[in-house]
Amino acid sequence: MKLGQVSVNVVNVDRAVAFYKDVVKLVLLFEMDSLAFFQCGETRLLLSRPESEEFNHPSSVLYFQVDDLNSEVSRMKDAGATFIDEPHMVAKVGETETWMAFFKDTEGNTHALMNES
């Protein structure tokens, strides 16, 4: 089994599309009505307003894997992203270090960039 799609709640779909396309650099697949679909590796990312109050909650934290964490943080900051911390090591298992930096999207959701090496 593999994960096919993740949904992220947004307040303003157009604003969120610009952020995920221009700042995060995901590939926009298509938009229809108030939905936007992006390709994120093998998983599709759906941006939409909540269908009903029961779905109106903050998003899960998405962890985007990157090859060069510091460069990607700098690039995203230059593009307008707001980071809530600096790159830092969160775990070391054997010789593998896991580094992360957390940021806010335009809709108030918290996500992270991560690198393991």
C-alpha positions in Angstrom: 0.0 0.0 0.0 1.2 3.5 -0.7 -0.1 7.0 0.0 -1.9 8.4 -3.0 -3.1 11.9 -1.9 -2.8 14.3 1.0 -5.3 17.1 1.5 -4.3 20.5 3.1 -7.0 22.9 4.2 -6.6 26.4 3.0 -8.5 29.7 3.4 -7.6 31.2 0.0 -6.9 28.7 -2.7 -5.4 31.2 -5.2 -2.9 32.5 -2.6 -2.0 28.9 -1.5 -1.5 27.8 -5.1 1.0 30.6 -5.7 2.9 29.6 -2.5 3.1 25.9 -3.2 4.0 26.6 -6.9 6.3 29.5 -6.6 7.9 29.1 -3.1 7.8 25.3 -2.4 8.3 24.6 -6.2 5.7 21.8 -6.5 4.4 21.0 -9.9 0.7 22.1 -10.4 -1.2 19.3 -12.1 -4.5 21.1 -12.4 -7.2 23.2 -10.8 -10.9 22.8 -10.8 -13.6 24.8 -8.9 -11.9 25.5 -5.6 -9.4 22.6 -5.7 -5.8 22.6 -6.7 -3.7 19.4 -7.3 0.1 19.2 -7.1 2.5 16.4 -7.7 4.8 15.8 -4.7 7.0 12.8 -5.5 4.6 9.9 -5.9 1.9 11.5 -3.8 -0.6 14.0 -5.0 -1.2 17.1 -2.8 -4.7 18.6 -2.8 -5.3 22.2 -1.6 -8.9 23.0 -0.9 -11.2 24.9 1.4 -12.8 22.5 4.0 -16.0 20.8 2.6 -17.8 21.1 6.0 -17.0 22.2 9.6 -16.0 18.6 10.5 -13.0 18.9 8.1 -12.1 22.5 9.2 -8.9 21.9 11.1 -5.2 22.6 10.7 -3.3 20.4 8.3 -1.0 17.6 9.3 2.6 18.6 9.1 4.1 17.7 5.7 7.8 16.9 5.7 9.4 17.7 2.3 12.7 15.9 1.6 15.4 18.0 0.1 19.0 17.3 -1.0 20.5 20.5 0.5 18.6 21.8 3.4 20.4 25.1 3.9 20.2 26.1 0.2 16.5 25.2 0.1 15.8 27.2 3.2 17.6 30.2 1.8 15.8 29.9 -1.6 12.4 29.7 0.1 13.2 32.6 2.4 14.2 34.7 -0.7 10.9 33.6 -2.3 8.9 34.8 0.7 8.5 31.8 3.0 8.4 32.4 6.8 10.5 29.9 8.7 9.8 29.4 12.4 13.2 28.0 13.2 16.6 27.4 11.6 17.9 24.1 10.2 18.7 21.8 13.2 19.4 18.2 13.8 16.5 16.3 15.3 17.9 12.8 15.3 21.1 10.7 14.7 20.7 7.0 14.2 24.0 5.3 13.6 25.7 7.5 11.1 22.5 9.0 9.7 21.6 12.5 10.8 18.1 13.9 10.3 17.9 17.7 9.9 14.8 19.8 9.7 13.6 23.4 9.4 9.9 24.3 9.9 8.0 27.0 8.0 4.4 28.4 7.7 2.5 28.4 4.5 0.3 31.4 3.5 -2.7 29.7 5.2 -1.1 29.2 8.7 -0.2 25.5 8.3 3.2 24.4 9.6 5.3 22.2 7.4 9.0 21.2 7.3 11.9 20.7 5.0 14.0 17.7 5.9 17.3 16.1 4.9 18.8 12.7 6.0 22.4 11.9 5.3 
